[in-house]
Amino acid sequence: MFDALYIAVTGMQSEKTLIDNISNNLANLNTPGFKKTRVEFTDLMYADSSNSTSDIAKLDSEVKMGMGASITSVNRDFSEGDLKATENPMDLAINGEGFFEVELGNGEYAYTRIGSLRLMDDGFLSTVAGKRLSANINVPLETTQLIVNKDGLVQAKIADEDAPIELGQLDVVKFPNQQDLDAIGNGMYLANEKSGGALYSQPGENGAGQLVQGFIETSNVDLVQEMISLVVAQRAYEVSSQIIRASDEMLKITNNLRS
C-alpha cells in the first residue's frame, strides 16, 4: 500500500517538472530565436510484487512491479523557427543550421541565433544584449547603408562613394552535438565537452545556413502542441493525486480493521 503512495509521488514530481517546462516554453512564445525544451521520462527500478512468504506469493515471486517515473533529461530542440520580415537592415537571420559567435568580454565566446544587431559606441557590430560579434566588424560613421549578403560578406555604402566598401566576413558556427550546448540566457549558449568544439564555416557551406538580412527568426514553440501537452500533464498530475487519496482511504480502512 505504501508503494502506491511513493509511486504516485514520483509521478507528481515528474509531471510538475513537465508543467514547469511547458510554462517556460509558452512564456517565450514571442521571444526571437528562442528554442523550446522538452522533458524526457524514464521508468524507475522494478521490485518483486510481494514480500510475502506464503506459498501463493512464492509462485508470483518472479513478477516485477515498476516503482514509478523519473526525469532523465531536459533537451533543447534547435529546429528552426519561422523567419519574420522586419525590413530593418540591422536584423539578420540564419536560414538553416548554425550560430553567430559573440564575445563575452572575459575571453570566452558565446553563440546565439538572435541576429538583431546594433552599433556600439565604438562602431562595432554587437547584439541587442551588448555582446560584440567576434568578427569585429567596425561600421564607419559615414555609412548610409549596411549590406550583408547571404554568404556573410558585410559591406557599407559611404556618402559620396560610388561602390560599397567591404567591412568584413560573418561566419556561421556549428557544433557536432548542438543539443548539448549550455544555455546562459539572452538566447546565448556556451560550448562544452558534450557539444564538441566550434566548427566555423562561411554561410551556405558545409551544411551551415545562409544569412538573410531584414529578417529575424521567431521562436520554434508550437502553441497548439504545447497546450495539448499541458492538458495531458495536468491530467496525469491529477490521476497521481487521486492515487494518493485512494491509498489514504485504504490505509484508513486497514487501520480501522486493526482497531
The 8 nearest C-alpha neighbors of each residue, nearest first, counted from 0:
[[1, 2, 3, 246, 4, 250, 249, 247],
 [0, 2, 4, 3, 5, 246, 6, 250],
 [3, 1, 5, 0, 4, 6, 66, 7],
 [2, 4, 6, 1, 0, 5, 7, 246],
 [5, 3, 1, 7, 2, 243, 6, 8],
 [4, 6, 8, 2, 7, 3, 9, 1],
 [5, 7, 67, 3, 9, 8, 4, 66],
 [6, 8, 239, 10, 4, 5, 9, 3],
 [7, 9, 5, 11, 10, 6, 12, 4],
 [10, 8, 12, 6, 7, 11, 68, 67],
 [9, 11, 7, 13, 8, 12, 68, 14],
 [12, 10, 8, 14, 236, 13, 9, 15],
 [11, 13, 15, 9, 10, 14, 8, 16],
 [14, 12, 10, 16, 15, 11, 69, 70],
 [13, 15, 17, 11, 16, 12, 232, 236],
 [14, 16, 18, 12, 17, 13, 11, 19],
 [17, 15, 19, 13, 14, 18, 20, 12],
 [16, 18, 14, 20, 15, 19, 38, 21],
 [17, 19, 21, 15, 20, 16, 22, 14],
 [20, 18, 22, 16, 17, 21, 15, 23],
 [19, 21, 17, 23, 18, 22, 16, 24],
 [22, 20, 24, 18, 23, 19, 25, 17],
 [23, 21, 19, 25, 20, 24, 26, 18],
 [22, 24, 26, 20, 21, 25, 19, 27],
 [25, 23, 21, 27, 22, 26, 35, 20],
 [24, 26, 28, 22, 27, 23, 21, 222],
 [25, 27, 23, 24, 28, 22, 29, 30],
 [28, 26, 30, 25, 24, 29, 23, 33],
 [27, 29, 25, 26, 30, 220, 218, 24],
 [30, 28, 27, 31, 218, 217, 26, 33],
 [29, 31, 27, 33, 28, 218, 32, 217],
 [32, 30, 217, 218, 33, 216, 29, 113],
 [31, 33, 218, 113, 216, 217, 112, 30],
 [34, 32, 218, 31, 30, 186, 35, 219],
 [35, 33, 77, 219, 76, 218, 32, 75],
 [34, 36, 24, 76, 220, 75, 219, 33],
 [37, 35, 75, 74, 76, 73, 34, 38],
 [36, 38, 74, 73, 75, 39, 35, 20],
 [37, 39, 73, 17, 72, 74, 40, 36],
 [38, 40, 72, 71, 70, 73, 37, 41],
 [41, 39, 70, 71, 69, 38, 68, 42],
 [40, 42, 69, 68, 71, 70, 43, 39],
 [43, 41, 68, 67, 69, 44, 40, 65],
 [42, 44, 67, 68, 66, 65, 69, 41],
 [45, 43, 66, 65, 46, 42, 67, 64],
 [44, 46, 65, 64, 63, 66, 43, 47],
 [45, 47, 63, 64, 48, 65, 44, 66],
 [48, 46, 63, 49, 62, 64, 60, 61],
 [47, 49, 64, 63, 62, 46, 60, 50],
 [50, 48, 51, 47, 56, 60, 59, 62],
 [51, 49, 52, 47, 48, 56, 60, 57],
 [50, 52, 49, 53, 56, 57, 54, 55],
 [53, 51, 56, 57, 54, 50, 55, 49],
 [54, 52, 56, 55, 51, 57, 58, 50],
 [53, 55, 57, 56, 52, 58, 51, 59],
 [56, 54, 58, 57, 53, 59, 52, 51],
 [55, 57, 59, 53, 58, 54, 51, 60],
 [58, 56, 60, 54, 59, 55, 53, 52],
 [57, 59, 56, 55, 60, 54, 61, 53],
 [60, 58, 56, 57, 61, 62, 55, 48],
 [61, 59, 57, 62, 58, 56, 47, 49],
 [60, 62, 59, 63, 47, 58, 48, 57],
 [61, 63, 60, 59, 48, 47, 64, 46],
 [64, 62, 47, 46, 48, 45, 61, 65],
 [63, 65, 45, 48, 46, 47, 66, 62],
 [66, 64, 45, 67, 44, 43, 46, 63],
 [65, 67, 43, 6, 45, 44, 64, 46],
 [68, 66, 6, 43, 9, 65, 42, 10],
 [69, 67, 42, 43, 10, 9, 41, 40],
 [68, 70, 41, 40, 13, 42, 71, 9],
 [71, 69, 40, 72, 39, 13, 41, 38],
 [70, 72, 40, 39, 41, 69, 73, 38],
 [73, 71, 39, 70, 74, 38, 40, 37],
 [72, 74, 38, 37, 39, 36, 75, 71],
 [75, 73, 37, 36, 72, 38, 76, 178],
 [76, 74, 36, 178, 35, 77, 37, 34],
 [75, 77, 35, 78, 36, 34, 74, 178],
 [78, 76, 34, 75, 79, 178, 35, 177],
 [79, 77, 76, 80, 219, 34, 96, 35],
 [80, 78, 219, 77, 81, 95, 216, 96],
 [79, 81, 219, 217, 218, 216, 82, 78],
 [80, 82, 217, 216, 83, 79, 219, 218],
 [83, 81, 216, 215, 214, 217, 80, 84],
 [82, 84, 214, 215, 216, 81, 85, 217],
 [83, 85, 214, 86, 213, 82, 215, 87],
 [84, 86, 87, 214, 213, 83, 215, 90],
 [87, 85, 213, 84, 88, 214, 90, 212],
 [86, 88, 213, 85, 89, 90, 214, 212],
 [89, 87, 213, 90, 212, 86, 145, 146],
 [90, 88, 116, 87, 115, 117, 91, 213],
 [91, 89, 115, 213, 88, 87, 214, 114],
 [92, 90, 114, 212, 214, 211, 215, 213],
 [93, 91, 215, 211, 114, 214, 210, 216],
 [92, 94, 210, 208, 209, 95, 211, 91],
 [95, 93, 208, 209, 210, 92, 211, 96],
 [208, 94, 96, 93, 207, 209, 97, 79],
 [97, 95, 208, 207, 94, 206, 93, 173],
 [96, 98, 173, 172, 171, 207, 208, 95],
 [99, 97, 172, 112, 111, 171, 110, 100],
 [98, 100, 111, 110, 171, 112, 172, 101],
 [101, 99, 110, 133, 109, 132, 98, 108],
 [102, 100, 132, 133, 109, 131, 108, 130],
 [101, 103, 108, 131, 104, 133, 130, 132],
 [104, 102, 105, 108, 107, 130, 101, 109],
 [103, 105, 102, 106, 107, 130, 108, 131],
 [106, 104, 107, 103, 102, 108, 109, 130],
 [105, 107, 104, 103, 108, 102, 109, 101],
 [108, 106, 105, 103, 102, 104, 109, 101],
 [109, 107, 102, 103, 101, 100, 106, 110],
 [108, 110, 189, 101, 188, 100, 187, 102],
 [111, 109, 100, 188, 187, 99, 98, 101],
 [110, 112, 187, 98, 99, 113, 186, 188],
 [111, 113, 98, 32, 99, 114, 93, 110],
 [114, 112, 32, 111, 115, 31, 186, 216],
 [113, 115, 91, 92, 90, 116, 112, 215],
 [116, 114, 90, 113, 126, 127, 91, 89],
 [117, 115, 126, 89, 125, 127, 114, 90],
 [116, 118, 125, 124, 127, 126, 89, 119],
 [119, 117, 124, 122, 123, 125, 120, 116],
 [118, 120, 122, 121, 123, 124, 125, 117],
 [119, 121, 122, 118, 123, 124, 117, 125],
 [120, 122, 119, 123, 118, 137, 138, 124],
 [123, 121, 119, 137, 138, 118, 120, 124],
 [124, 122, 137, 119, 136, 118, 121, 138],
 [123, 125, 118, 136, 117, 131, 132, 119],
 [126, 124, 131, 130, 132, 116, 117, 129],
 [125, 127, 116, 128, 129, 130, 115, 117],
 [126, 128, 129, 116, 117, 115, 125, 130],
 [129, 127, 126, 130, 185, 125, 116, 131],
 [128, 130, 126, 127, 125, 131, 119, 117],
 [131, 129, 125, 126, 128, 102, 101, 103],
 [132, 130, 125, 101, 102, 124, 133, 129],
 [133, 131, 101, 125, 134, 135, 100, 124],
 [132, 134, 101, 135, 102, 100, 131, 108],
 [133, 135, 132, 136, 169, 168, 167, 170],
 [136, 134, 133, 132, 137, 123, 124, 131],
 [137, 135, 123, 134, 124, 167, 166, 138],
 [136, 138, 123, 122, 135, 124, 139, 166],
 [137, 139, 122, 123, 136, 140, 142, 166],
 [140, 138, 141, 142, 137, 122, 155, 157],
 [139, 141, 142, 138, 122, 143, 157, 137],
 [142, 140, 139, 157, 158, 143, 156, 138],
 [143, 141, 157, 140, 139, 156, 144, 155],
 [142, 144, 156, 157, 158, 141, 145, 155],
 [145, 143, 156, 142, 155, 146, 157, 88],
 [146, 144, 155, 154, 156, 88, 147, 143],
 [145, 147, 154, 153, 155, 144, 148, 88],
 [148, 146, 153, 152, 151, 212, 154, 149],
 [149, 147, 150, 151, 152, 146, 153, 210],
 [148, 150, 210, 209, 151, 211, 147, 202],
 [151, 149, 202, 148, 152, 209, 203, 201],
 [150, 152, 169, 149, 148, 168, 202, 147],
 [151, 153, 168, 148, 147, 150, 167, 169],
 [154, 152, 147, 167, 166, 146, 168, 165],
 [155, 153, 165, 146, 166, 164, 163, 145],
 [156, 154, 145, 163, 164, 144, 146, 142],
 [155, 157, 163, 144, 143, 142, 145, 164],
 [156, 158, 142, 160, 141, 143, 155, 159],
 [157, 159, 160, 141, 143, 142, 156, 161],
 [158, 160, 157, 161, 156, 162, 141, 143],
 [161, 159, 157, 158, 162, 156, 163, 164],
 [160, 162, 159, 163, 156, 157, 158, 164],
 [161, 163, 160, 164, 156, 157, 155, 159],
 [164, 162, 156, 155, 154, 165, 157, 161],
 [165, 163, 155, 154, 166, 162, 156, 157],
 [164, 166, 154, 167, 153, 155, 163, 152],
 [167, 165, 154, 153, 136, 164, 137, 155],
 [168, 166, 153, 136, 165, 152, 169, 134],
 [167, 169, 152, 151, 153, 170, 134, 166],
 [170, 168, 151, 134, 152, 171, 167, 153],
 [171, 169, 201, 200, 202, 199, 151, 168],
 [170, 172, 200, 97, 98, 202, 99, 199],
 [173, 171, 199, 98, 97, 198, 197, 200],
 [172, 174, 97, 198, 197, 98, 199, 171],
 [173, 175, 177, 197, 176, 198, 195, 194],
 [174, 176, 195, 177, 194, 173, 196, 197],
 [177, 175, 194, 174, 178, 179, 195, 193],
 [176, 178, 174, 179, 194, 180, 175, 173],
 [177, 179, 176, 180, 75, 74, 77, 76],
 [178, 180, 194, 177, 176, 193, 181, 191],
 [181, 179, 190, 177, 194, 178, 189, 188],
 [180, 182, 189, 188, 183, 179, 190, 191],
 [181, 183, 188, 184, 187, 180, 189, 186],
 [184, 182, 188, 187, 181, 185, 189, 186],
 [183, 185, 186, 187, 182, 188, 181, 33],
 [186, 184, 187, 183, 128, 111, 182, 188],
 [185, 187, 184, 111, 33, 113, 32, 188],
 [188, 186, 111, 110, 185, 184, 183, 109],
 [189, 187, 182, 110, 181, 109, 183, 180],
 [190, 188, 181, 109, 180, 110, 182, 191],
 [189, 191, 180, 194, 181, 188, 196, 195],
 [192, 190, 194, 193, 195, 180, 189, 181],
 [191, 193, 195, 194, 190, 196, 179, 180],
 [194, 192, 195, 191, 179, 176, 180, 190],
 [193, 195, 176, 179, 191, 177, 180, 192],
 [196, 194, 192, 193, 175, 174, 191, 176],
 [195, 197, 174, 198, 194, 190, 175, 191],
 [196, 198, 174, 173, 172, 199, 195, 190],
 [197, 199, 173, 172, 174, 196, 200, 175],
 [200, 198, 172, 171, 170, 197, 173, 201],
 [201, 199, 171, 170, 202, 204, 172, 207],
 [200, 202, 170, 204, 171, 203, 150, 151],
 [203, 201, 209, 150, 208, 207, 204, 171],
 [202, 204, 209, 208, 207, 201, 150, 206],
 [203, 205, 207, 206, 202, 201, 200, 208],
 [206, 204, 207, 200, 203, 201, 202, 208],
 [205, 207, 204, 203, 208, 96, 95, 202],
 [208, 206, 203, 96, 204, 202, 205, 97],
 [95, 209, 207, 96, 94, 203, 202, 93],
 [208, 210, 202, 203, 149, 94, 93, 150],
 [211, 209, 149, 93, 92, 94, 151, 212],
 [210, 212, 92, 91, 149, 214, 93, 213],
 [213, 211, 91, 214, 90, 88, 147, 210],
 [212, 214, 86, 87, 88, 90, 85, 84],
 [215, 213, 84, 83, 85, 212, 91, 90],
 [216, 214, 92, 83, 82, 91, 90, 217],
 [215, 217, 82, 32, 80, 92, 81, 31],
 [216, 218, 31, 80, 32, 81, 82, 215],
 [219, 217, 33, 32, 80, 31, 220, 30],
 [218, 220, 80, 34, 79, 221, 35, 217],
 [221, 219, 218, 35, 28, 222, 24, 34],
 [222, 220, 224, 223, 225, 219, 28, 218],
 [221, 223, 225, 224, 220, 226, 25, 28],
 [224, 222, 226, 225, 221, 227, 228, 220],
 [225, 223, 227, 221, 226, 222, 228, 220],
 [224, 226, 228, 222, 227, 223, 229, 221],
 [227, 225, 229, 223, 228, 224, 222, 230],
 [226, 228, 224, 230, 229, 225, 223, 231],
 [229, 227, 225, 231, 226, 230, 232, 224],
 [228, 230, 226, 232, 227, 231, 225, 233],
 [229, 231, 233, 227, 232, 228, 234, 226],
 [230, 232, 228, 234, 229, 233, 235, 227],
 [233, 231, 229, 235, 234, 230, 14, 228],
 [234, 232, 236, 230, 235, 231, 229, 237],
 [233, 235, 237, 231, 236, 232, 238, 230],
 [236, 234, 232, 238, 237, 233, 231, 239],
 [237, 235, 233, 239, 11, 234, 238, 14],
 [236, 238, 234, 240, 235, 239, 241, 233],
 [237, 239, 241, 235, 240, 236, 234, 242],
 [240, 238, 7, 242, 236, 241, 237, 11],
 [239, 241, 237, 243, 242, 238, 236, 244],
 [242, 240, 244, 238, 243, 239, 245, 237],
 [243, 241, 245, 239, 240, 244, 246, 238],
 [244, 242, 246, 240, 241, 4, 245, 247],
 [243, 245, 241, 247, 242, 246, 248, 240],
 [246, 244, 242, 248, 247, 243, 241, 249],
 [247, 245, 243, 249, 248, 244, 242, 250],
 [246, 248, 244, 250, 245, 249, 243, 251],
 [249, 247, 251, 245, 250, 246, 244, 252],
 [250, 248, 252, 246, 251, 247, 253, 245],
 [249, 251, 253, 247, 252, 248, 254, 246],
 [250, 252, 248, 254, 249, 253, 255, 247],
 [251, 253, 249, 255, 250, 254, 256, 248],
 [254, 252, 250, 256, 251, 255, 249, 257],
 [253, 255, 251, 257, 256, 252, 250, 258],
 [254, 256, 252, 258, 257, 253, 251, 250],
 [257, 255, 253, 254, 258, 252, 251, 250],
 [258, 256, 254, 255, 253, 252, 251, 250],
 [257, 255, 256, 254, 253, 252, 251, 250]]
